[in-house]
Amino acid sequence: MDKLRYVFRRPVFPIICKIGEELVSGNTIQQFERRLKGLHFAAEENFPLIDATGEGWVLVPKFRAISPLTLDKRWSKNRVVEMFNACANAQRAGLRYPYRSLSSRRMEVVVHDVADLLNHAQKIAPKQPVAKPAAVD
């Protein structure tokens, strides 16, 4: 995917995007773009994205854009943690985010923690490339 554009304004970083069963995070737009390059997904599909403030966004690959125009505007801390604990990245790495004392943490802290865990998961258990079947003559 080429350079991403913003519609109206920029999200507050880090951002976390759900693409299929995987989560992709980025502390900067450049880091996020690098991580998207390794993934294959349909350009016609839109993907939910959350920024550090808990605001819902959408990644629109067809237009190479990140937009705040989504019906899913506010995310809860519990929902962010559930999304992380259920993602394939966390399960491959054996990581879980604890639910205890979630009410005393700010949304920004939870999103930063989840982004850091995703970075750690990528280092210890990267996604294995899918082998393409050999051509049969």
C-alpha positions in Angstrom: 0.0 0.0 0.0 1.3 3.4 -0.9 1.4 6.5 1.3 -1.7 6.9 3.3 -3.7 10.2 3.4 -5.9 11.6 6.1 -9.5 12.7 5.6 -10.2 16.0 7.5 -7.7 15.4 10.3 -5.1 13.1 11.8 -5.6 10.4 14.4 -3.7 10.6 17.7 -0.9 8.0 17.6 -0.5 5.1 18.3 -3.2 3.6 16.2 -4.4 0.0 16.1 -6.2 -1.5 13.0 -8.0 -4.8 12.8 -7.5 -6.6 9.5 -9.1 -9.9 9.6 -7.9 -11.8 12.6 -4.7 -9.7 12.9 -4.1 -6.4 14.6 -1.7 -3.9 13.1 -0.3 -1.0 15.2 1.8 2.0 14.5 3.4 4.6 16.7 3.8 6.8 13.6 2.2 6.8 10.2 5.5 5.6 8.6 5.6 2.5 11.0 2.0 1.8 10.3 2.5 2.0 6.5 5.5 -0.4 6.7 3.5 -3.0 8.6 0.6 -2.7 6.2 3.0 -3.5 3.3 3.5 -7.1 4.6 -0.3 -7.8 4.6 -2.5 -8.9 1.7 -6.1 -7.7 1.9 -9.0 -6.8 -0.4 -8.9 -3.1 -1.5 -12.7 -3.1 -1.5 -13.0 -3.8 2.2 -12.8 -1.1 5.0 -11.1 -1.9 8.3 -11.8 -0.5 11.8 -9.1 1.5 13.4 -8.8 3.1 16.9 -6.5 6.0 17.9 -5.0 6.7 21.3 -8.0 8.7 22.5 -10.4 5.8 21.9 -12.0 7.4 18.8 -13.1 5.0 16.1 -11.6 5.6 12.6 -11.7 3.5 9.4 -8.9 2.5 7.0 -10.1 2.7 3.4 -7.5 0.9 1.2 -9.4 1.8 -2.0 -8.6 5.5 -1.4 -5.4 4.9 0.6 -7.0 6.9 3.4 -7.6 7.0 7.1 -11.0 8.6 7.9 -12.9 9.6 11.0 -16.2 9.0 9.2 -17.4 5.8 10.8 -20.5 4.7 12.7 -18.3 3.2 15.4 -17.0 6.4 17.0 -16.3 5.7 20.7 -14.5 2.5 21.9 -14.5 1.3 25.5 -11.3 0.1 27.2 -12.9 -3.3 27.7 -13.6 -3.6 24.0 -10.0 -2.7 23.1 -8.7 -5.4 25.5 -11.2 -8.0 24.2 -10.1 -7.2 20.6 -6.4 -7.7 21.6 -6.9 -10.9 23.6 -8.9 -12.4 20.7 -6.5 -11.4 17.9 -4.3 -13.9 16.2 -1.1 -11.9 17.0 -1.6 -12.3 20.8 -2.6 -15.9 20.5 0.5 -16.8 18.5 2.8 -15.0 21.0 0.8 -16.3 24.1 0.1 -12.7 25.3 -3.0 -11.5 27.1 -3.9 -8.0 28.5 -5.2 -8.3 32.0 -8.7 -7.0 32.8 -7.8 -6.1 36.5 -7.8 -2.5 37.4 -9.0 -1.5 33.9 -11.3 1.1 35.3 -8.5 3.0 36.9 -6.5 3.3 33.7 -7.0 6.0 31.1 -7.9 5.0 27.5 -4.6 6.5 26.3 -2.7 4.1 28.6 -4.6 1.1 27.5 -4.1 1.8 23.8 -0.4 2.5 24.3 -0.1 -0.8 26.3 -1.9 -2.8 23.6 0.3 -1.2 20.9 3.4 -2.1 22.8 2.2 -5.7 23.3 1.5 -5.9 19.5 5.1 -4.7 18.8 6.4 -7.3 21.2 4.2 -10.0 19.7 5.5 -9.2 16.2 9.1 -9.6 17.5 8.6 -12.9 19.4 6.1 -14.6 17.1 6.0 -13.0 13.6 3.3 -14.1 11.2 4.6 -16.9 9.0 4.3 -16.3 5.2 1.8 -18.5 3.5 3.5 -20.9 1.1 2.0 -20.7 -2.4 1.2 -24.1 -4.0 3.5 -25.2 -6.8 2.1 -24.8 -10.3 1.0 -28.1 -11.8 1.7 -28.6 -15.5 
